[in-house]
Amino acid sequence: MNSRMIQTTFDDLNTETRSRWSYPDTGEWDPERNVMEFMEALQSCNKHGFLAVTVNF
């Protein structure tokens, strides 16, 4: 099974929309945190049957 996770590697530089992605605990958007949390979740995804993910650059 493959999952398309295109938003995993994006950074919203638009100051008018950046707040839409803010984390509840910090109130700010952090693209590095987003990627790190994705990478940490990969092992769990694999345990649930994901064999591949699609990202976009």
Biopython code that builds the backbone (N, CA, C, O; Angstrom):
import numpy as np
from Bio.PDB.StructureBuilder import StructureBuilder

atoms = [
    (1, "MET", "N", (0.850, -1.169, 0.000)),
    (1, "MET", "CA", (0.000, 0.000, 0.000)),
    (1, "MET", "C", (0.898, 1.236, 0.000)),
    (1, "MET", "O", (1.942, 1.262, 0.653)),
    (2, "ASN", "N", (0.476, 2.250, -0.739)),
    (2, "ASN", "CA", (1.209, 3.505, -0.864)),
    (2, "ASN", "C", (0.310, 4.638, -0.381)),
    (2, "ASN", "O", (-0.905, 4.587, -0.574)),
    (3, "SER", "N", (0.887, 5.650, 0.236)),
    (3, "SER", "CA", (0.138, 6.821, 0.664)),
    (3, "SER", "C", (0.761, 8.067, 0.049)),
    (3, "SER", "O", (1.980, 8.237, 0.062)),
    (4, "ARG", "N", (-0.067, 8.912, -0.473)),
    (4, "ARG", "CA", (0.402, 10.161, -1.077)),
    (4, "ARG", "C", (0.407, 11.241, 0.006)),
    (4, "ARG", "O", (-0.654, 11.676, 0.453)),
    (5, "MET", "N", (1.580, 11.667, 0.423)),
    (5, "MET", "CA", (1.724, 12.636, 1.521)),
    (5, "MET", "C", (2.458, 13.872, 1.019)),
    (5, "MET", "O", (3.533, 14.219, 1.507)),
    (6, "ILE", "N", (1.867, 14.511, 0.056)),
    (6, "ILE", "CA", (2.496, 15.643, -0.627)),
    (6, "ILE", "C", (2.796, 16.809, 0.329)),
    (6, "ILE", "O", (3.830, 17.462, 0.188)),
    (7, "GLN", "N", (1.926, 17.074, 1.280)),
    (7, "GLN", "CA", (2.108, 18.240, 2.157)),
    (7, "GLN", "C", (3.203, 18.042, 3.199)),
    (7, "GLN", "O", (3.514, 18.966, 3.950)),
    (8, "THR", "N", (3.774, 16.882, 3.252)),
    (8, "THR", "CA", (4.781, 16.578, 4.265)),
    (8, "THR", "C", (6.009, 17.472, 4.179)),
    (8, "THR", "O", (6.626, 17.764, 5.203)),
    (9, "THR", "N", (6.370, 17.907, 2.998)),
    (9, "THR", "CA", (7.630, 18.630, 2.827)),
    (9, "THR", "C", (7.443, 20.088, 2.409)),
    (9, "THR", "O", (8.371, 20.694, 1.872)),
    (10, "PHE", "N", (6.277, 20.652, 2.642)),
    (10, "PHE", "CA", (6.081, 22.021, 2.184)),
    (10, "PHE", "C", (6.360, 23.038, 3.289)),
    (10, "PHE", "O", (6.348, 22.713, 4.476)),
    (11, "ASP", "N", (6.607, 24.258, 2.870)),
    (11, "ASP", "CA", (6.719, 25.379, 3.789)),
    (11, "ASP", "C", (5.912, 26.518, 3.202)),
    (11, "ASP", "O", (6.187, 26.969, 2.090)),
    (12, "ASP", "N", (4.933, 26.979, 3.930)),
    (12, "ASP", "CA", (4.080, 28.069, 3.463)),
    (12, "ASP", "C", (4.744, 29.399, 3.802)),
    (12, "ASP", "O", (4.769, 29.804, 4.964)),
    (13, "LEU", "N", (5.269, 30.063, 2.811)),
    (13, "LEU", "CA", (5.937, 31.351, 3.022)),
    (13, "LEU", "C", (4.978, 32.531, 2.958)),
    (13, "LEU", "O", (5.374, 33.666, 3.222)),
    (14, "ASN", "N", (3.731, 32.275, 2.612)),
    (14, "ASN", "CA", (2.722, 33.329, 2.511)),
    (14, "ASN", "C", (2.271, 33.718, 3.919)),
    (14, "ASN", "O", (1.673, 32.908, 4.626)),
    (15, "THR", "N", (2.554, 34.944, 4.321)),
    (15, "THR", "CA", (2.224, 35.383, 5.676)),
    (15, "THR", "C", (0.716, 35.412, 5.934)),
    (15, "THR", "O", (0.290, 35.371, 7.088)),
    (16, "GLU", "N", (-0.091, 35.483, 4.881)),
    (16, "GLU", "CA", (-1.546, 35.508, 5.060)),
    (16, "GLU", "C", (-2.132, 34.118, 5.286)),
    (16, "GLU", "O", (-3.221, 34.006, 5.848)),
    (17, "THR", "N", (-1.454, 33.067, 4.873)),
    (17, "THR", "CA", (-1.990, 31.714, 5.022)),
    (17, "THR", "C", (-1.161, 30.833, 5.952)),
    (17, "THR", "O", (-1.606, 29.751, 6.335)),
    (18, "ARG", "N", (0.006, 31.270, 6.309)),
    (18, "ARG", "CA", (0.916, 30.465, 7.138)),
    (18, "ARG", "C", (0.282, 30.030, 8.460)),
    (18, "ARG", "O", (0.532, 28.919, 8.928)),
    (19, "SER", "N", (-0.519, 30.877, 9.052)),
    (19, "SER", "CA", (-1.136, 30.569, 10.349)),
    (19, "SER", "C", (-2.134, 29.419, 10.260)),
    (19, "SER", "O", (-2.481, 28.831, 11.285)),
    (20, "ARG", "N", (-2.600, 29.089, 9.071)),
    (20, "ARG", "CA", (-3.544, 27.971, 8.905)),
    (20, "ARG", "C", (-2.930, 26.641, 9.311)),
    (20, "ARG", "O", (-3.648, 25.698, 9.645)),
    (21, "TRP", "N", (-1.606, 26.563, 9.281)),
    (21, "TRP", "CA", (-0.915, 25.297, 9.559)),
    (21, "TRP", "C", (-0.269, 25.287, 10.938)),
    (21, "TRP", "O", (0.504, 24.382, 11.257)),
    (22, "SER", "N", (-0.579, 26.283, 11.753)),
    (22, "SER", "CA", (0.086, 26.380, 13.058)),
    (22, "SER", "C", (-0.267, 25.198, 13.961)),
    (22, "SER", "O", (-1.368, 24.649, 13.911)),
    (23, "TYR", "N", (0.702, 24.834, 14.777)),
    (23, "TYR", "CA", (0.519, 23.744, 15.734)),
    (23, "TYR", "C", (-0.255, 24.261, 16.945)),
    (23, "TYR", "O", (-0.005, 25.374, 17.408)),
    (24, "PRO", "N", (-1.195, 23.461, 17.464)),
    (24, "PRO", "CA", (-1.992, 23.906, 18.617)),
    (24, "PRO", "C", (-1.155, 24.212, 19.856)),
    (24, "PRO", "O", (-1.505, 25.101, 20.633)),
    (25, "ASP", "N", (-0.053, 23.486, 20.048)),
    (25, "ASP", "CA", (0.742, 23.680, 21.259)),
    (25, "ASP", "C", (1.640, 24.904, 21.214)),
    (25, "ASP", "O", (2.025, 25.426, 22.260)),
    (26, "THR", "N", (1.981, 25.373, 20.007)),
    (26, "THR", "CA", (2.865, 26.540, 19.910)),
    (26, "THR", "C", (2.190, 27.737, 19.252)),
    (26, "THR", "O", (2.620, 28.875, 19.441)),
    (27, "GLY", "N", (1.134, 27.485, 18.481)),
    (27, "GLY", "CA", (0.460, 28.561, 17.768)),
    (27, "GLY", "C", (1.225, 29.043, 16.554)),
    (27, "GLY", "O", (0.865, 30.055, 15.953)),
    (28, "GLU", "N", (2.284, 28.323, 16.184)),
    (28, "GLU", "CA", (3.104, 28.713, 15.033)),
    (28, "GLU", "C", (3.308, 27.530, 14.105)),
    (28, "GLU", "O", (3.258, 26.374, 14.526)),
    (29, "TRP", "N", (3.538, 27.833, 12.845)),
    (29, "TRP", "CA", (3.861, 26.824, 11.848)),
    (29, "TRP", "C", (5.369, 26.579, 11.874)),
    (29, "TRP", "O", (6.156, 27.525, 11.897)),
    (30, "ASP", "N", (5.765, 25.307, 11.870)),
    (30, "ASP", "CA", (7.176, 24.948, 11.888)),
    (30, "ASP", "C", (7.420, 23.861, 10.844)),
    (30, "ASP", "O", (7.152, 22.690, 11.110)),
    (31, "PRO", "N", (7.926, 24.222, 9.657)),
    (31, "PRO", "CA", (8.114, 23.230, 8.601)),
    (31, "PRO", "C", (9.133, 22.147, 8.969)),
    (31, "PRO", "O", (8.986, 21.002, 8.541)),
    (32, "GLU", "N", (10.141, 22.479, 9.737)),
    (32, "GLU", "CA", (11.121, 21.465, 10.155)),
    (32, "GLU", "C", (10.472, 20.450, 11.091)),
    (32, "GLU", "O", (10.727, 19.250, 10.985)),
    (33, "ARG", "N", (9.651, 20.923, 11.987)),
    (33, "ARG", "CA", (8.919, 20.022, 12.886)),
    (33, "ARG", "C", (8.000, 19.113, 12.070)),
    (33, "ARG", "O", (7.892, 17.921, 12.353)),
    (34, "ASN", "N", (7.352, 19.664, 11.079)),
    (34, "ASN", "CA", (6.456, 18.887, 10.231)),
    (34, "ASN", "C", (7.186, 17.711, 9.590)),
    (34, "ASN", "O", (6.683, 16.587, 9.600)),
    (35, "VAL", "N", (8.360, 17.963, 9.037)),
    (35, "VAL", "CA", (9.141, 16.900, 8.394)),
    (35, "VAL", "C", (9.643, 15.897, 9.437)),
    (35, "VAL", "O", (9.597, 14.689, 9.203)),
    (36, "MET", "N", (10.117, 16.381, 10.569)),
    (36, "MET", "CA", (10.636, 15.485, 11.605)),
    (36, "MET", "C", (9.533, 14.566, 12.144)),
    (36, "MET", "O", (9.766, 13.376, 12.351)),
    (37, "GLU", "N", (8.348, 15.109, 12.367)),
    (37, "GLU", "CA", (7.252, 14.290, 12.870)),
    (37, "GLU", "C", (6.820, 13.267, 11.819)),
    (37, "GLU", "O", (6.445, 12.145, 12.159)),
    (38, "PHE", "N", (6.873, 13.650, 10.566)),
    (38, "PHE", "CA", (6.569, 12.706, 9.490)),
    (38, "PHE", "C", (7.570, 11.557, 9.501)),
    (38, "PHE", "O", (7.183, 10.391, 9.435)),
    (39, "MET", "N", (8.848, 11.886, 9.584)),
    (39, "MET", "CA", (9.878, 10.848, 9.571)),
    (39, "MET", "C", (9.738, 9.924, 10.782)),
    (39, "MET", "O", (9.950, 8.716, 10.667)),
    (40, "GLU", "N", (9.385, 10.479, 11.928)),
    (40, "GLU", "CA", (9.190, 9.665, 13.128)),
    (40, "GLU", "C", (7.987, 8.735, 12.979)),
    (40, "GLU", "O", (7.973, 7.647, 13.556)),
    (41, "ALA", "N", (6.984, 9.148, 12.217)),
    (41, "ALA", "CA", (5.774, 8.346, 12.031)),
    (41, "ALA", "C", (5.935, 7.251, 10.981)),
    (41, "ALA", "O", (5.097, 6.352, 10.902)),
    (42, "LEU", "N", (6.987, 7.308, 10.176)),
    (42, "LEU", "CA", (7.155, 6.329, 9.100)),
    (42, "LEU", "C", (7.191, 4.892, 9.608)),
    (42, "LEU", "O", (6.598, 4.010, 8.987)),
    (43, "GLN", "N", (7.857, 4.644, 10.695)),
    (43, "GLN", "CA", (7.945, 3.290, 11.223)),
    (43, "GLN", "C", (6.552, 2.788, 11.619)),
    (43, "GLN", "O", (6.211, 1.633, 11.365)),
    (44, "SER", "N", (5.770, 3.637, 12.224)),
    (44, "SER", "CA", (4.411, 3.260, 12.596)),
    (44, "SER", "C", (3.558, 2.997, 11.353)),
    (44, "SER", "O", (2.755, 2.065, 11.330)),
    (45, "CYS", "N", (3.739, 3.817, 10.333)),
    (45, "CYS", "CA", (3.005, 3.619, 9.077)),
    (45, "CYS", "C", (3.339, 2.258, 8.487)),
    (45, "CYS", "O", (2.455, 1.549, 8.007)),
    (46, "ASN", "N", (4.598, 1.901, 8.524)),
    (46, "ASN", "CA", (5.032, 0.614, 7.989)),
    (46, "ASN", "C", (4.377, -0.540, 8.748)),
    (46, "ASN", "O", (3.973, -1.534, 8.143)),
    (47, "LYS", "N", (4.273, -0.412, 10.049)),
    (47, "LYS", "CA", (3.635, -1.453, 10.859)),
    (47, "LYS", "C", (2.158, -1.621, 10.512)),
    (47, "LYS", "O", (1.576, -2.678, 10.754)),
    (48, "HIS", "N", (1.556, -0.579, 9.946)),
    (48, "HIS", "CA", (0.144, -0.631, 9.547)),
    (48, "HIS", "C", (-0.033, -0.974, 8.071)),
    (48, "HIS", "O", (-1.135, -0.857, 7.534)),
    (49, "GLY", "N", (1.040, -1.393, 7.416)),
    (49, "GLY", "CA", (0.924, -1.895, 6.062)),
    (49, "GLY", "C", (1.384, -0.981, 4.945)),
    (49, "GLY", "O", (1.318, -1.363, 3.777)),
    (50, "PHE", "N", (1.845, 0.208, 5.269)),
    (50, "PHE", "CA", (2.337, 1.098, 4.222)),
    (50, "PHE", "C", (3.715, 0.636, 3.773)),
    (50, "PHE", "O", (4.624, 0.490, 4.590)),
    (51, "LEU", "N", (3.866, 0.411, 2.504)),
    (51, "LEU", "CA", (5.154, -0.009, 1.956)),
    (51, "LEU", "C", (5.898, 1.153, 1.309)),
    (51, "LEU", "O", (7.107, 1.079, 1.089)),
    (52, "ALA", "N", (5.173, 2.223, 1.006)),
    (52, "ALA", "CA", (5.795, 3.373, 0.348)),
    (52, "ALA", "C", (4.959, 4.630, 0.603)),
    (52, "ALA", "O", (3.756, 4.555, 0.854)),
    (53, "VAL", "N", (5.611, 5.762, 0.532)),
    (53, "VAL", "CA", (4.921, 7.052, 0.582)),
    (53, "VAL", "C", (5.404, 7.887, -0.587)),
    (53, "VAL", "O", (6.544, 7.749, -1.029)),
    (54, "THR", "N", (4.544, 8.745, -1.080)),
    (54, "THR", "CA", (4.900, 9.648, -2.162)),
    (54, "THR", "C", (4.988, 11.047, -1.587)),
    (54, "THR", "O", (4.038, 11.526, -0.966)),
    (55, "VAL", "N", (6.130, 11.714, -1.789)),
    (55, "VAL", "CA", (6.291, 13.107, -1.389)),
    (55, "VAL", "C", (6.571, 13.927, -2.631)),
    (55, "VAL", "O", (6.859, 13.379, -3.695)),
    (56, "ASN", "N", (6.487, 15.225, -2.497)),
    (56, "ASN", "CA", (6.654, 16.106, -3.645)),
    (56, "ASN", "C", (7.637, 17.215, -3.297)),
    (56, "ASN", "O", (7.569, 17.799, -2.216)),
    (57, "PHE", "N", (8.540, 17.497, -4.209)),
    (57, "PHE", "CA", (9.490, 18.596, -4.015)),
    (57, "PHE", "C", (9.317, 19.617, -5.114)),
    (57, "PHE", "O", (10.023, 20.625, -5.136)),
]
sb = StructureBuilder()
sb.init_structure("model")
sb.init_model(0)
sb.init_chain("A")
sb.init_seg("    ")
for serial, (resi, resn, name, xyz) in enumerate(atoms, 1):
    if name == "N":
        sb.init_residue(resn, " ", resi, " ")
    sb.init_atom(name, np.array(xyz, "f"), 0.0, 1.0, " ", f" {name:<3s}", serial, name[0])
structure = sb.get_structure()
